[in-house]
Amino acid sequence: MSQPMPQDGTYYAERGNVFRSPTRTDTGIKMGFKVCVVSDGLNEEAAAEIADALNLHMQHHPDKH
């Protein structure tokens, strides 16, 4: 069973895809979106590492996300 989707604008991996989660705002929700798909030669762990790297970058440079 998969984890519930975060709604805080963070990045997450699911089945070899990397997504940005929706963000709740005062006026509603900003939709999330697919960021990338890892190639067949890579595995689910690679997608998770990409999501982790994007989250780390977002922590240090929130204005660029």
C-alpha positions as CSV (number, residue, x, y, z in Angstrom):
1,M,0.0,0.0,0.0
2,S,1.5,3.4,-1.0
3,Q,2.0,6.3,1.4
4,P,-0.5,9.2,1.2
5,M,0.7,12.0,-1.1
6,P,2.3,14.9,0.8
7,Q,0.7,18.3,0.3
8,D,3.5,20.5,1.2
9,G,5.3,21.1,-2.1
10,T,8.0,18.6,-1.4
11,Y,9.3,16.1,-4.0
12,Y,8.6,12.4,-3.8
13,A,9.2,9.2,-5.8
14,E,6.7,6.7,-6.9
15,R,7.2,3.7,-9.3
16,G,10.3,5.3,-10.9
17,N,8.7,8.7,-11.3
18,V,9.6,11.9,-9.4
19,F,6.8,14.3,-8.5
20,R,6.4,17.6,-6.8
21,S,3.5,17.4,-4.4
22,P,0.6,19.9,-4.3
23,T,0.9,22.8,-1.9
24,R,-1.9,24.1,0.2
25,T,-2.2,27.9,0.2
26,D,-4.5,30.4,1.9
27,T,-6.6,30.5,-1.3
28,G,-6.6,26.9,-2.3
29,I,-4.2,24.3,-3.6
30,K,-1.4,24.6,-6.2
31,M,-1.4,21.5,-8.2
32,G,1.6,19.1,-8.1
33,F,3.3,17.7,-11.2
34,K,5.6,15.0,-12.6
35,V,9.2,16.2,-12.6
36,C,10.9,13.3,-14.4
37,V,10.9,9.5,-15.1
38,V,14.1,7.5,-14.4
39,S,15.3,5.5,-17.3
40,D,14.8,1.7,-17.4
41,G,18.4,1.1,-16.5
42,L,17.8,2.7,-13.1
43,N,15.6,1.6,-10.2
44,E,13.2,3.0,-7.8
45,E,16.0,4.0,-5.4
46,A,17.4,6.3,-8.1
47,A,14.1,8.1,-8.3
48,A,14.0,8.4,-4.5
49,E,17.6,9.9,-4.5
50,I,16.5,12.5,-7.1
51,A,13.5,13.5,-5.0
52,D,15.8,13.7,-1.9
53,A,18.3,15.9,-3.7
54,L,15.5,18.2,-4.9
55,N,14.1,18.5,-1.4
56,L,17.6,19.3,-0.1
57,H,18.0,22.0,-2.8
58,M,14.6,23.4,-2.0
59,Q,15.6,23.7,1.7
60,H,18.6,25.7,0.8
61,H,17.2,27.7,-2.1
62,P,13.4,28.0,-1.6
63,D,13.2,30.9,-4.0
64,K,14.3,28.7,-6.9
65,H,11.4,26.3,-6.4
